[in-house]
Amino acid sequence: MNMDHIMQALEMMGQGMLGIFVVLGIIALLVMLLQKFDNRNHKS
């Protein structure tokens, strides 16, 4: 294993993890927004 290959692998892994966190954050925001609208429209 070359040091360059290891650095490339770590960089790719970091980008993948960053992408996963971004997607999870967007999903969490969407869920929060949907809950806000649901609570406003369906007060029982």
N, C-alpha and C positions, 0 to 999 in steps of 0.2 A: 504493500500500500504506500503510495506516494503521499507526501505531506500536502501537496496541492489537492489531491483527490479527497483527503480527509477534510480540508477546509471547504471544498466545494460541497461535500455531503452535509457538513454542519450548516452551511449557508442555506442550502435547499431545505433542510429540516427546519431552520429558523423561519424561513419564509412560509413554509407550510403551516407551522404553528401559529404564526401571525395571522395568516388567512383564516384559520379556524376560529381564532379569537374574534376577528372582525365579524365573521358570519354569525357567531353566537351573540355578539353584542347587538347586531342588527335585529336578530330574531327576538332578543329580550326587549328591545325598544318597541318592536311591532306588537308584542304581546301586551306590554304596558299600555300602549295607545289603544288597542282593542278593548282592554278592560275598562279604560277611562270612558270610552264611548258607550260601552255596554252599560256601565253603571249610570250614566247620564240618561240613557233612553229607557231603561227598564227598572224604574224605582217601584218596588212593590211594598 
